[in-house]
């Protein structure tokens, strides 16, 4: 995947002007996939390793230089991966405002301190209650996984793939907050951090009541309790700094809409298919970049890949007659995560679209199942 991303990046530099944007966005989609895999790898490997190392340090009441460096690297990697994925995810979607580097740094600090408090609380409790710690982790993971499944995430192709993905994300929820659903996440995040604060306090208090007085002094125990509480408080402080000052969509207290997507679509035009892709699903080389945007990589026009008509459509009499062609009906709602159309079309419908495209005088149209209000999609791009 790294080599493919580098190849696409080089192609976006070497190709002609009208093909650069095509390879650039394919590179961004691949980069987003890589960041997701790195995020899962970090929490499946570095997070348990961090808790184990901290637990050994607490039991031995000593820190070796190499051991401390390894634990610090694991902690930084976890915070770095979350912030990196959030930034790459926003950069790979034209319907999202890009995250600034200041926002990424503050987000790293936010997750760094909250994960540190969580990991230290886990290590303190595990150093005394090994069996109960395992029961607690499994219980928390089951509850978080069920919560994510109830949120009806929309990331994978099939139901069982989605459940497996939710189970893996449930492991991330053991340590920190990770938004997996479109829309407002303020209330879900508040509930999560209230639960996390309660669990951290309970785990730390239980350790403080039953820790070994022979290996750990009362002063050191009090310092560890202060470290857990102050680290969590710093993490919440940087979280407020991010959402109040550095969020790409503006402060959370602002009600102005700075996005590029119109939230409410217009009334459907009589005679037009519901949620149909009216643009031809052809490859990007067949379209000119100047017709839709300026120079490659520019975001000034703020034209999302999935764009809702901003104003009322013209009268039916003013419309040119359209020749009806073949329609490919997809019994799935249109997804919004990066490169959904490209992935779905490339992997499942490539041969069908190519056959219909060259056998029919008109370009085939795509029609998705609409779960809510109908919206007419005007822009569509794929790698077919």
N, C-alpha and C positions, 0 to 999 in steps of 0.2 A: 504493500500500500504506500509506503514511503517512496519507493522508486517510481510508482505510477504518479504520485503527486508531483514529484520533481519533473517527470516527463511532461505532464500537462502544464506545469509552470513554464518550462522551456518552450513548449509549443505556443503558449500565450504570448511569448516574446518574439518568436521567430516567424509566426504565421503572418499572413496578410492582414490588412486592417480590419476587414469584415469578419475574420475568423478569430481574432484575438479574444473578443469577449466570450465567445463560445468556450474556448479552452480555459479561459480564466475562471468561469463559473464552475466548470467541471472540476478544476483544481480545488476550488473552495468547497465543493460538495465532498470531495475525497478527504480534504483536510478536516472537515467536520466529523466524518466517520472515524478518522484516525483519532481525533480528540476524544470521541465517545469511548472507543476501545481502550485508550490510555487511561481514561477516567475509571472505567470498570476494573482494569488491571491494577490501578493504584489502590482502590478500596478493597479488592480481593486479596492483595498481597501486602502492601505497605501498612495498611491499617491494622490487621492482626499482628503483624510484626512489631509495630509501634507499641501496642498494648502489652505484648509479651515482654519487650525490652524494659518498659517502664515498671512492669510488675516485678521483674527481677531486680531492678534498681531499688525498689521500695523494700523488698525482702532482705536484700544484702545491705541496705542503708549506705550504699556507696555507688559512685558513678565513675566508670573507667572512661578515659578520653575517647577511645574508638567506639565504645558503646554509646556514649553521649552524642558523638557525631552521627552515628548511624540512626539513632532515634530522631535527631533533629532533621536529618535529610528525609526521613520517612514523613515527618510532620509537614515539612515544607512542600514535599511532592504532592501530598493530598490537597493542600490549599491551592497550590499552583495549578493542579489539574482541573479543579472546579472553575477557577477564574479563567483559565485558558479555554476550556470548553464553552463557557458562556460567551466569551469574546468571539471565538471562531464561529459559533452558532449564529450570532447576530451578524457577523461579517458575511456569512454565506446565504443570508436571506435579504432580499431587497425590500420586503415588507416590514423589516425591523430596522430601527436606527442603530448605527454602529456604536460600540462601546469605546470610550476613550481609554487611553493608557492610565490616566489618573484613576478612572473608575475601576480598571482591572487591578491596580495596585491596592486600592482600598478594599476591593473584594477579596484579594489574597489575605490582607490583614484580618478582615472579618472572619473568614473561614479558618485562618490560622489559629486565632485565639479561641474560637468556639470549639474547634476540633481538639485543641490542646487541653481545654478544660474537660471535655468529654473523655479523652483518652486517659488523663490522669485520674479522673474519678473511677474509670473502669479498672485501671491498674491498682489503685488503692483497695477497691473492693475485692478484686481477684486475688490480691496477696493474702487475704484472710479467708475469703469464702470462695474457694475454687468451684465447688459443685453448684452452689447457688448462683454463681456468676454465669455459668453455662446455661442454667435454666432461665435466668433473666435475659440473656442475649437471644436465645431461641424465642422466648415469649415476645420480646420487643420486635424481633424480625417478623414474626407471624402477624402481629398487630399492624405493623407498618405496611407489610405486603397486602394485607386485606384492605387497608385504607387506600392504598394506591389503586388496587383493582376496582374498588368502589368509585374512585374518581373517573373511571372509564377513559384511560389514556388511549391515545390514537397514534401509535408509533409503528407497529409491525403489520404484516400482511394478514395473518390469521389470528384466531382467538388464542390458540395455545402458544404461539410465538409471543403474543402480547403478555400472557400470564408468566411465561418464563422471564421475559424482560422485566416485568413488575417484581418478580422474586429477586432478581439481581439488584434492581434499584432499591428494594427493601434493605439490602445490605448497606447501601450508601446511607439510608435513613437511620441506621444504627448510630452513625457518627455525626451527620450534619444534614442540613436541609438541602434539598435538590428539587427544583421545580420541573415537573414532567408533564404539565398540562397547560394548554393555551388559556389565556384569560387572566383575570385578577387572581393573584395568589396571596393577597395580604392576610386574609383571615386564616387560610390553611397554614401559612407560615407562623402566624401568632400562636395558633393551637399547638403546632409542633414545638416551638420554643418554650411554651409553658410546660409541656410534657417533659422536654429535655431538662429544663431547670429543676423541675420536681424530682426527676430521676437522679440528676447530679447531686442535688442536696441530700436525698435519701441515701445514696451510695456512700457519699463522703461522711455523713453522720454515723452510719453503721460502722464504717471503718474506724472512725475516731473513737467509737465506744469499745471496740474489740481488738484494736491493734496491739502488737506485741511491745510491751513497755521495755523489754530487755534490749531489743535492737534499735528501737526508735524512741528518742526522748520526746517529752511533752512539747518542748519548744519547736523541734523539727516537725512534729505532727501539726502544730498550730500553723506553721509556715506553709505546709502542704495544703491545709484547708484554705488559707488565704490565697494561695496560688490558684486553686480551682475557682474560687469565687471571683477573684479579680480578673482572671483570664476570660471567664465567661462574660463578665461585665464589659471588658474591653471589646470583645467580639461583637456584642450587641451595640456598643457605641459606634464602632466602624460600620455596622450594618445600617444604622440610622444616618451616618454621614453619607453612605452610598446612595440610599434612597431619597434623602433630602437634598443632596447637592449634585451628585454625579450620575444619577440614573439617566440612561440615554433618552428616555421619554420625558424627562423633566422631573421636578419634585413630585413626591407622592401626594402632596397637599394641593397641587395645581390641578384644575379641572379642564384645562385647555387640551385639546386633542392635537398632538403634534405628529401623529402617525401619518402614513401615506395611504392607508386603506380606509375606505368609507364604510362605517360600521353597518349602515342600513342600505340595502340595495334597493333599486327602483322596482316599481311594479313590473312584472313580466310582460313582455310584448305579446299580444295575441298571435297565436300561430307559431311562436318560436318555442323550441324544446326547452324544458326545464333544466337548468344547470348544464347546458351544452357548451362545448368548446367550439366556437364558431371559426376560430383561426385555424388554418391548415396545420396539421401536426407534422410539418416537414422539418428537415434538419436546418440548423442555423445557417449553413453556407448558402441556402437558397433564399435567404432574406438578407437585406442590407442593414447594417447597423445604424446608418443614419436615419432610417425611417422610424426607429423606436427610441434611440437615445443618442447622446453625443459621443464623445471619445470613450474608448473602453475603460471601464473602471470608475467612471464618473457616477456620483450618486446625487448630483444636483437636481436632476429631473425627478428623482424620487418615484420612479415608475416601478411598481412591484411586478413580479412575475404573475401573481394572481391579482388582477385589478378589477374592481367593480366600477361600473359605469358611473361617473360623478354627477351626471345630470340626466334629465328626462330624455329618453330617446326621441329622435325625430318622428314625425308623423309617418303612418304606414304608407301614405301616398308618395312621400318623398323617397322612400326606399326603393332601391333597384331590385328588380325581381331576382330571386336567388334560386339557382338550380339545386333541387334536392339530390343529395348523394347518399352513399351508404352511411349508416350510423352504427357505431360500436357502442353498445350499452354496457356499462360496467356496474355491476351490482354491489358497489361499494361507495361510501361517501368520499368526497375529494379530500385527501389528506393535505396538511399544511407544513409538515416538517421538510427540511431541506431536500430538494431533488426528488420529492415524491413522484411527480409525473415522470421524470427521467428514469428513475429506478423501476417504476411499475411498467412503463411502456417498454423500456429496453428489455426487461427480463421476461415479461409475460406476453406482450402483444406485438413484438417487433415484426415477426413474419406475417401476421394478419394485416397489420397496417401497410406494410410494404406491398403485399399482394393486392390489397384493395386500392392502394394509391396508384399503382401502375395499370390495374385492370379497369378502373373506372375513370370516366372523363372528368369527374369531380372528386375533390379530396374528401376522404371520409371524415366524419365528425365524431367526437367523443361525447358521450352523455353519461354523467355520473348520477348515482342515486342521491337525492337531496333529502337529508333528515329534517331540515328546518325550512326557513324562508328561501324561496328560489332566488338565485343570483346569477346574472349572466356574466360569464367569464369572457373577457375580450383578448387577453394576452395569454399565449401559451407557447412554450418552448420546450423542446426535447432534444435528446442526442440521437434520435433515430435518423 
